[in-house]
Amino acid sequence: MVKALVVEDEEGIRNLLVEQLLDKGCQVRKANNGAVALQLVRDELPDIIYVDIVMPVMDGVAAFHEIKKQYPDKDIKIICITASTLYQEEKNI
């Protein structure tokens, strides 16, 4: 079973990603910022992490670099996501 971690501060987006991964048979944990994600990674290494780039407390870029620094020999897939560009484009319409 694939162990996934979803890191997203927007609850609706986080829940949507979690539901999609659960539907695919993944074991899913979730965090609302990068600092919480780091603790969850320390507790149990996921196979894949979906991390929002723009978040309070610790953003996705900082979390990405910290995870890669702490686990350089682990093959953890990290996918950086963001909806902020879509929001900005929507404001400009």
N, C-alpha and C positions, 0 to 999 in steps of 0.2 A: 504494500500500500504506500502511495506517495504521501509524504508528510509536507504540508504546505503551511506557510505563515502569511497572513494578509495584514499589512500595516497601512492603515488609512484612517485619517482623523474624521472624515465625514461618515457618519454612521450608515447612511443609506447606501453609499458606494461600497463601504466595507461589507455590509450584509449581502449586497448583490454578488460581489466576488466570492464570498464564503459560500453562498447558495450554489453558484455555478460549480465551484470546486467540489462541494459535497455531492452534487449530482453526478460528477465524474468519478466518484468513489475515493476521493482524497480524504485524508485525515487533516482537519484544518484547525489551526489556532489563529487568534486575531489580537491585534494591538492597535491602539489609537495614536501612537507616536513612536519615534525611533528608540527612545530610551527604554520603553516597555518591551519593544521588539528585541533589543539586546539581551534583556533578562530572559526572555522566552527562548532565545537562541542558546544562551548558556545552559538553560534547563534541559533542552533537548534540541539537537541540531535538526533543522528541517531539510528536506531535499530541495525545496524551492521557496523563494520569498517574493511576494508581490509587495512593493513598497512605494508609497506615494512620495513624490519628490518634495512637495510643499506641505509641511506640517509644523505645528507648534512644538515646543520643548526640544526635540531633535528631529531635523528634517531627514528625508530619505537619502540624500546624498551623503550626509555625515554618517548615518547608520550604515550605508553601503560600505563606506571606507573603513569604518570600525570593524564590521564583520569580516571583511577581507583581511584586515590587519590581525585580528585575533585568531582567524582560522585560515591561514594561507595555504595549508595543504589539503583542505576540505573542498570537495566539489559541490559547493552550494550554488545553485542557480539563483540569481537575483534579477528580477524584472522590475525596472523603475517605471512607474505610471504617474500620470497626472491628469486631472480634469481642468486645471486652472487655465490652460490655453483655450479650451472650449468655452469656458466662462467668459474670458476676455473677448473672444470672437463674438459671442452672443451679445455682449454689451455694445459692441461696435455695429451691430445690425440695426 
